[in-house]
Amino acid sequence: MNELYLAIGVAVILVVIILVVGRGAGAEVRRSVYEQLQKCVELSKGDVSARKDAIIRLDTLLGKSLDYAGVKGNTVGERLKNAKHLFERRKYDEIWKAHKVRNMLVHEQADISSGEARKTASVFSSAIGRLLK
């Protein structure tokens, strides 16, 4: 009987340790993503090259945030398809549009205006913030 209590006690201690360590790692990941997010938002206010870089980085951060939120997929696009349930329809459509802007910048060597960069950065920022809550 004492062995059973000992086994249960050890199991409870292990669960507590896993939860405490897991939360610390989660907080560190969130802090890192928020720092990168702020840098990207500032970058999105720069010249054309900086704006393009910011949007590409923000899309990558969205992918990491989706992964952090437990959304499965090998690419940001796959994760977005699997994350439809996490956002309101209008917001989800805006996030897809932002991802398509990123794809246009990468695959078509397009430029982006300062207004579109600010709007796209805002969409990414809002989505990332929602995922990291």
C-alpha positions, 0 to 999 in steps of 0.5 A, a space after each residue: 500500500 505504501 508503494 502505491 502512495 509513493 508511486 502516486 506521489 512521484 507521479 504528481 511531482 513529475 506532473 507539477 514539474 512538467 507544468 512549471 517547466 512548460 509554462 516557463 518555456 512558453 513564456 520565453 517563447 512568447 517574449 521572444 516572438 513579441 520582441 521580433 514582432 515589434 522589430 518587424 512592425 518598426 521595419 515595416 515603416 522603412 523603405 521598400 526593401 525594409 518593408 518587404 523584409 518585414 512582411 516576410 519576417 512577419 509571415 514566418 512569425 505567424 507560422 511559428 505562432 501557429 505552430 506554438 498554438 499547436 496547429 499542424 502543417 509543414 508550411 504557413 499555408 498548411 497551418 493557416 488552412 488548419 487554423 480556420 477555427 481559431 479566427 472569425 471569418 473576416 479576420 481569417 480572410 484578412 490573414 490569408 490576404 496578408 499571407 498572399 501579399 508575402 507570397 507575392 513579394 517573394 515569388 513575383 519580386 513585387 514591391 509594397 507601398 508604405 500604406 499596404 505594408 502598415 496594413 499587412 503588418 497590422 493584420 499579422 500583428 493582430 493574428 500573432 497576438 491572438 495566437 499567443 494569448 
